[in-house]
Amino acid sequence: MGMTGPEVCPWVIGPDGLAHLTEVQAAAWSGLMRVHRRITRELEGALQARHGLSLSALEALGRLAAAPDRRLRIARLAERIELSLSRTSRLLDALEARGLVEHQPCPEDSRASNVQLTAAGLAVAQQAQADHLADVRRLFLDRLTPEQIRALAAAFGQLVPPAAR
């Protein structure tokens, strides 16, 4: 690949004995990290400015919208959005303060709680999701060929445990 100058990753490739990646591996890894940071920052900023939501909040609303009766156990939602139970609870408290979700007792387990998406929450989720997906297309998908998208999907599919997909 022959990278030189500012494109070289001296913290990953170097003569100091700490390097363990080839130039191509370093380019793939550091590229993933840079792209993730840049796109996430832009997506989060746009979502926050338009809808007052974080990416995690939008995912929670979307998961609730897709759930039977638009309701899930809080622990199950935390698993699905891959956040700790305490972080999920704080996120849901903020969404409840906006009237987007409601906490409910779980009829099957008195120790558990459910969360239900409200009509207002569904409306916010629908608009925020439409805007977010337009941004995802603009910032990511539209910049790649269909073949590149398929290759990324296949590669990332190898890295994500089947249960998380």
C-alpha positions in Angstrom: 0.0 0.0 0.0 3.0 2.3 0.6 1.4 4.9 2.9 3.7 7.8 3.8 3.3 11.2 5.4 0.2 12.0 7.5 -1.7 8.9 6.3 0.8 6.6 8.1 -0.5 5.5 11.6 2.7 5.8 13.7 0.7 4.7 16.8 -0.1 1.4 15.0 2.9 1.1 12.6 6.3 2.0 13.8 9.8 0.9 14.6 9.3 1.1 18.3 8.5 -2.6 18.8 4.9 -1.9 19.8 3.4 -2.3 16.3 1.5 -5.4 15.5 -0.6 -4.4 12.4 0.4 -4.3 8.7 -0.2 -1.1 6.8 -3.4 -2.5 5.3 -4.7 -3.7 8.6 -3.9 -0.4 10.2 -5.6 1.5 7.4 -8.7 -0.7 7.9 -8.8 -0.4 11.6 -8.0 3.3 11.9 -10.3 4.0 9.0 -13.2 2.3 10.7 -12.5 4.3 13.9 -12.3 7.6 12.1 -15.4 7.0 10.0 -17.3 5.8 13.0 -16.4 8.9 15.1 -17.1 11.4 12.2 -20.4 9.9 11.1 -21.7 9.2 14.6 -20.9 12.8 15.6 -22.8 14.1 12.6 -25.7 11.8 13.0 -26.0 12.5 16.7 -25.8 16.2 16.3 -28.5 16.3 13.6 -30.8 14.1 15.6 -30.3 16.2 18.7 -30.8 19.4 16.9 -34.0 18.3 15.1 -35.6 16.0 17.6 -33.8 16.4 21.0 -32.8 12.7 20.8 -29.6 10.7 21.0 -28.9 7.8 18.8 -29.6 5.5 21.7 -32.9 7.2 22.4 -34.0 6.8 18.8 -33.0 3.1 18.9 -35.1 2.6 22.0 -38.1 4.3 20.5 -37.7 2.3 17.3 -37.4 -1.0 19.2 -40.5 -0.1 21.2 -42.4 0.8 18.0 -41.6 -2.6 16.5 -42.5 -4.6 19.7 -45.8 -6.3 20.2 -48.2 -3.7 21.7 -45.3 -1.3 21.5 -44.2 -2.6 24.9 -41.1 -4.3 26.3 -39.6 -5.3 29.6 -37.0 -2.7 30.5 -34.3 -5.4 30.9 -35.1 -6.8 27.4 -35.0 -3.3 25.8 -31.6 -2.8 27.5 -30.3 -6.0 26.0 -31.6 -5.1 22.5 -30.1 -1.6 22.5 -26.9 -2.9 24.1 -26.8 -0.5 27.1 -26.6 -1.2 30.8 -29.8 -1.5 32.7 -29.0 1.7 34.7 -28.2 3.7 31.5 -31.3 2.4 29.8 -33.4 3.4 32.9 -32.0 7.0 32.8 -32.7 7.2 29.1 -36.3 6.0 29.6 -36.8 8.4 32.5 -35.8 11.3 30.1 -38.2 10.0 27.4 -41.0 9.6 29.9 -40.5 13.2 31.1 -41.2 14.2 27.5 -44.3 12.0 27.3 -42.8 9.6 24.8 -42.9 6.4 26.9 -44.7 5.2 30.0 -43.3 2.9 32.7 -45.7 0.1 33.7 -45.6 -2.8 36.1 -45.0 -6.2 34.4 -48.0 -8.4 35.0 -45.9 -11.6 34.6 -43.1 -10.6 37.1 -43.7 -8.2 39.9 -39.9 -7.5 40.2 -39.7 -6.3 36.5 -41.0 -3.2 34.8 -42.3 -2.7 31.3 -42.0 0.4 29.2 -44.7 1.4 26.6 -44.4 3.8 23.7 -47.0 6.5 23.7 -48.8 7.9 20.7 -46.6 11.0 21.0 -43.5 8.7 21.2 -44.6 6.9 18.0 -45.0 10.2 16.2 -41.6 11.4 17.3 -40.0 8.1 16.4 -41.5 8.0 12.9 -40.3 11.5 12.0 -36.9 11.2 13.7 -36.3 7.8 12.0 -37.2 9.2 8.6 -34.8 12.2 9.1 -32.1 9.9 10.5 -32.3 7.4 7.7 -32.0 10.3 5.2 -28.8 11.4 7.0 -27.5 7.8 7.0 -28.0 7.6 3.3 -26.4 11.0 2.7 -23.4 10.5 5.0 -22.7 6.8 4.4 -24.7 4.7 1.9 -24.8 7.2 -1.0 -21.0 7.4 -0.9 -20.5 3.7 -1.5 -21.3 1.4 -4.4 -23.8 -1.5 -4.0 -20.8 -3.9 -4.1 -19.0 -2.0 -1.3 -22.2 -2.0 0.8 -22.6 -5.8 0.4 -18.9 -6.3 1.3 -19.2 -4.2 4.4 -22.4 -6.0 5.4 -20.7 -9.4 5.0 -17.6 -8.3 6.9 -19.6 -6.7 9.8 -21.8 -9.8 9.8 -18.8 -11.9 10.7 -18.0 -9.6 13.6 -21.4 -9.4 15.2 -22.7 -12.3 17.3 -25.8 -13.9 15.7 -28.0 -13.0 18.7 -27.1 -9.3 18.4 -28.1 -9.2 14.7 
